[in-house]
Amino acid sequence: MDKYYIGIDIGSISTKAVIIDDDKNIVVSDYIWTCGSPIEATKKVITNLDNKLKEKNIIPKIYGVGTTGSARNLVGNVVGANIIKNEITAHAIGTLSRYPDVRTILEIGGQDSKIIILNQGIVVDYAMNTLCAAGTGAFLSSQAKRLGIDIENMGDIALTSKSPSKIAARCTVFAESDLVHKAQIGHKKEDLIAGLCNSVVKNYLNNLSRGKKIEDKVVFQGGVSKNKGVVKAFENELNKKIYVDENSHLMGALGIAILSKEANKEEKEIDFDFNIKDVAFKTVGVECSGCSNNCEIIYIYKNNKVIDKIGGRCEKSNLLQNKVANI
């Protein structure tokens, strides 16, 4: 009997999900925008996975569900995950499953970026940037709109440049003003775009790689890894070959799916329901005044019944459940 495992990576910009088999092969996958609602995005992505399974005439037996990403705890409670892990661990595991000899993972997402250093398959150092938007996909997307091009074509256009413009890489304010100024004095569009790709890479390396030795093999992932201009800029700056997997945008979801498989030591089937699109989920936030911590407790409701809570440093938070049960 075939066993399957679900991995969901819920980010602030996008939600990614995969279903893998017992051999860690991706059977189906999906990638959608989170749109500020991780629960609704999760419901949609699970429905999409279910439809793709039906197209392949697969009736899955689910043995593990894992969540990672910025909304991992919330969504993990909603879907009944058997494991919830941070993005660093998930991305490392996913990448190692495809590149066992990886030493450096570069990742740039919609609103944040990270670098992971590994030695013999073990994470030995990492750094995350959640503050500066100039080194993220959201920055590139906004500048693509400013220049009147589709973000999907940005990389191909950048590769046609013979003289990339020098765009300030310190922050979005300087980069945008620099871009506008150079466009006004006649810089070619392809040179501006190549300059933007270069500035993203310089911002990334200045913010994240200081004090870190970037060694081969180097794997680049996240949504921005699909931008050929950024890949080339990394290769030029690091003087190294940069590997980009065809599923580079799914590595976090793949990693947490693999971890969900490893977490099910007893290999028992999980009671997972794909039909959640019509299930009513909601969250209610309450501040606990039971002690000086004043913890914020988030109660998660499924069809008006509390199924779990997030937050609370002591048992006094449990007393709030009756208080919020009728909200």
N, C-alpha and C positions, 0 to 999 in steps of 0.2 A: 504494500500500500504506500503510495507516494505521500510524502510529508512536505508541507510548505510553511514558510515563515515570512512574516510581514515586517517591513521596516519603514518607519515614517519619520521624515526629517522636516520639522516645522520651523521655518524661518520667518523673519519679519516681512520679507518680500515675497518669498515663494515657499511652497510646500511640495516636497518630493516624497514619493513612495515607491517601494518595490515589493514584489513577492519573489522569493527565491526557493529553489528546491533543495533537496538534501545534499546536493553537490555544490551548493552555493552559486548556482547559475541563476541569473535574473530571468524569470519566466515572463512577467509583465511589469511595467513601470508606468508612472504618471508624474507629471510636473505641471503645477498650476500656480497662479498667484494667490497669496494668502489674503490680500485685500483687507487687512486689519481684523480678520475674524478667523482665528486658528481652528475653532470648533467647526464652523461652517466649511472651511477649506478641507478639514479632515473628513467630514462627511462626504464631500464631493469627491475627494481623491479615492476614498474607499469604494464609492459607487463606481467610479471610473475603472478601478482595478477589477471589480466584480464583472463589469461588462466586458472587459478585455479577456478575462478568463472564460466567460461564456462563449466568446467568439472562437476560442481555441478548444471549446468543448471540454474544459477542465472543471471538475467538481472538486474543489480543494479541501483537504483536511489540514486545518491550521494547528501547528504545534508551537508557535511562538509569535509574539507581537512585541516589537520594541519601538521606542520613541526617543528622538534626540532633537536638538535645536532649541531655540529660545523659548518655545512653548511646550517643551517636552513633558513637564510635570502635569500641566493642565490636560493635554491631549492623552498622555499616558493613563491618567485616571479615567478619562472618557471612554477609551477603547479597551481598558482592562489589560494594559501591557504587562508582560511578565518581566520586563526589564526597561529601565529608564537610565540613559547615560548621557554625559556631556558630549559636545561636538568634537572635542579633541580626540577622545577615545574612539568615537564612531568613525571619524574620518581616517584615523590611523588604521583601524581594523579593516575597513573597506578597501583602502589603498593597498595594504599588505596582501590582501587576498588576490590582487591582480598583479602587484609588483613586489614580490617577497624581498627583493634587494633594495627597496627604496630607502634613502637616507634623509631626504628633505621633501616635505610636502608644502607647496605653496597653495594657498586657497584664498580666492577673492569672491565674495558673495555680493548680494545686493546692497547691504548696509554695513557689513563688517568684513574683516579679513583676518587671516591667521597664518602662522608658520609653525610647522611641527618638525622637530629634529628627532630622528630615530637612530638607534645603534643596535644592530642585530635583532631587529624587530621589536624593540622596546622604545617607547617615547622617553627621551632623556631631557628634552627642553621644548618649550613652545612659547608663543606670544600671540596675543589677540589685540586687534585694534577695533574698538567700537565707537571711537570718538571722532576721528577725522574722515569725512565723507569723500575727500579728494582721491582716495585710493580704493574706491568701491564701484560696483556696477551701477548703482543709482547715479553717481556722478557722470559716468560715461553716457548713460541713457539720457540724462538731462541735456548734456552737450550735443548729443546726436540730434535731439529735437531742435536745439538752437541752430544747428547747421543744416537742418532740413533733410536729414537722411534717416534711413531705418537702422536701428541699432544692430540688426542682423548683418547688415552690409558694411559695418564700420571697419572690421578687420581686413576685409578684401580691399577696401579703398585705401587703408593705411599702407598696405603692401605696395601700392603703386607710387608712393611718394619717393622722390629722389633727394629731397632736402627737407626733412621734418622740421617744423617750427619748434623753437624752444619755448615751452609753456611752463610757467611757474608751477612747481610741484608741492608747495608748502601747504596750501589749503584751497578750498573751493572758491573763496572770495578772490584770492590772487589769480588762480587759474582762469576763472571766468573773465575777469577784467583783462588779463593778458590775451586770452583768446579773442575777445571782442576787439581789442586794440589791433592785433595783428591781422584780423580779418579786414578791418577798416583801412589798413595800409597796403592791402593787396596780396597777402599770403594766399597761396592756392589752398583749396579745400582739402585736398589729399594730404598736403603738408601740415595743415592744422590738425587733421585727424591723427596722423602719425605722431605729431607732437603730443597730443592728448594721451595716446597709448604710452608713450615714453614717460610722460609725467606721472601716470598712474603707477608705473613700475618703480620710478624713483621715489615716489611717496611711500610706496609699500616697503621698499628696501630700507629707506631712512628711518621709518617708524618701527619696523618689525625685526630686521635682521642685524641690528647693531649688537656686536659681541657674539654673534652666532656664526659658525662656520658652515656654509652651504656646500654640502658634498654630494657627489653623484651616488645614486641616481636621484634626479630631481623630477618630481611629478607635480604638475600644475592642475588644480581642479577648482570647482565652483563655476557658476554661470559665466564669469568673465573668461574662463579658460577656452571658451568657444570663440573668442576674439583673436584671430590670427595675428593682428597687429600687436596685441599685448604679449602674445607668446614670443614673437620675434624680438620685442623689446627686452623681455627677460633674457633671451638667449644672447643678445648683444651685451647687456649689462653684466651678465654672469659668465659669459664666454663658455657656456655649457649647453648641452642638448637638453631641451625641456620636453618631457613626456606628457602627453595629454590623452587620456583614455576616452574612448567613444562614449562612455558613461560617466565622464568626469563630474557632471552635475549631480550624479546620483550616489556618490561615494559615501556620504553620510548615512543615507537611507540603507545602502547595501551593508555598511558596517554594523548598524544597529540591528538589522535583520539577522546577520551572522551571530551577533551577541545573543539575540533572543533564542537562537538554535542552541547555542552553548549553555544558556541558562536553564534550559529544560532538561535537567539531568535525568529525570525519570521518563522522558520521552512520552509524556501523556498529551493527548489531543486537548487543545484549548477550546472552550466554548465561545467561539467568535462569530458574531452575526454581521454579515456584510450589509444587511438591510437596515442601515441606520439613518438613511436620508430623511425619514419621517419621524424619527425619534426627537423629542423636544429636550434639548440640553440648555441649561442656563447656569450662570454663576452669580453668587450673592456674596458681596464683601462686607464683613463686619469687623469692627475694632473691638478686641477683647480688653476689658478694663479690669480683669481679674488680678493683675499684678502690675508692677512698674514697667514691664516690657511693652505693654500696649500693642501686642501683636495684631497684625491684620490677618484675619482668617478668611479664606476663600472657600465657600461651600459650593460643591458641584452637584447640580440636580439633573436627574434623568426622569423625564415624565413626572415632574413635581415631587420626586423622592430624592432625598440626599443619598448620594452614592459614595461620596468621599469629600475630603477637605484638604486644603493646602495651607500650610502655615501653622503657627502655634508652637511655643517652646515648652509648654507644660500641659498637664492634664486639665487645667482650668478652662482651656479653650473648648474642651468637649462639652462643657455646660452650656455653651452658646447654641448648640444644635437645636434644642427645643425652642429657643428664642427665634430662630430664623426659619423654622420648619414650615411656617404658614406664610412666608413672604412670597 
